[in-house]
Amino acid sequence: MKIIRAELKDLPVLSPLFDAYRVFYEQPSDEKGAAVFLKERLEREESIVFIGYEKEKAAGFVQLYPTFTSVGMQRAYILNDLFVHPDCRQEGIGKALMHTAFQFCEGEGAKFVTLQTARDNITAQTLYEKVGMQRDTKFYSYLKSLT
């Protein structure tokens, strides 16, 4: 297994994975839109993406968005997206991508990494707990849809 930090040249292998991730979350397939979205994030340095390869095949990715903690007065990261292609699951790719993301964030001096997942995504919850993440029992998440 090999993990690299994504660059613009990696869009042809990253975009289909990102599109499949969105389809998993019941969005219509839009590989061109996925490529445009990812290109903007990478060009503007608004996200950090790592791609996991298994036998030269792009098998999964993790995407981080930088933010800050005002209380902690430090950088923090939102682990917004984690996806492993269904053909490549149960091979440790998700776990390796998570560890790579944590190492990157630690190297950037981040206070924490946070994420949200669906209540019924037990598979993901199991992975997150295996890699040392803890379910937040102190705070509620709120969302106001604007579109």
Residue pairs with C-beta under 8 A, 6 or more apart in sequence:
1 52
1 53
1 54
1 59
1 91
1 92
1 93
1 96
2 52
2 53
3 50
3 51
3 52
3 53
3 96
3 97
3 100
4 10
4 50
4 51
4 53
5 48
5 49
5 50
5 104
6 14
6 38
6 42
6 49
6 50
6 51
6 61
7 42
8 39
8 42
8 43
10 51
11 35
11 38
11 39
11 42
13 51
13 58
14 38
14 49
14 51
14 58
14 61
15 31
15 34
15 35
15 38
16 31
16 34
16 58
17 51
17 58
17 60
17 61
17 83
17 85
18 34
18 37
18 38
18 61
18 81
18 83
19 29
19 30
19 31
19 34
20 83
20 85
21 61
21 81
21 83
22 29
22 30
22 34
23 29
24 83
38 49
40 46
41 47
41 49
41 63
42 49
46 65
46 66
47 63
47 64
47 65
47 66
47 80
48 63
48 64
48 66
48 77
48 104
49 61
49 62
49 63
49 64
50 61
50 62
50 97
50 100
50 101
50 104
51 58
51 60
51 61
52 58
52 59
52 60
52 61
52 62
52 84
52 93
52 96
52 97
53 59
54 88
54 91
54 93
57 88
58 85
59 84
59 85
59 87
59 88
59 91
59 93
60 82
60 83
60 84
60 85
60 88
60 93
60 94
60 97
61 81
61 82
61 83
61 97
62 79
62 81
62 82
62 97
62 98
62 100
62 101
63 79
63 80
63 81
63 82
64 77
64 78
64 79
64 80
64 101
64 104
64 105
64 113
65 77
65 78
65 80
66 75
66 76
66 77
66 78
66 108
67 75
67 76
67 77
67 78
68 74
68 75
68 76
69 75
69 76
69 111
69 112
72 111
72 112
74 109
74 110
74 111
75 108
75 109
75 110
75 111
76 110
76 111
76 112
76 113
76 114
77 101
77 105
77 108
77 110
77 112
77 113
77 114
78 113
78 114
78 115
79 98
79 101
79 113
79 114
79 115
80 115
82 94
82 97
82 98
82 115
82 124
84 93
84 94
84 97
94 127
95 127
95 130
95 131
98 127
98 128
98 131
99 131
101 113
102 113
102 131
105 113
113 133
115 128
115 133
116 141
117 124
117 125
117 128
118 124
125 135
129 135
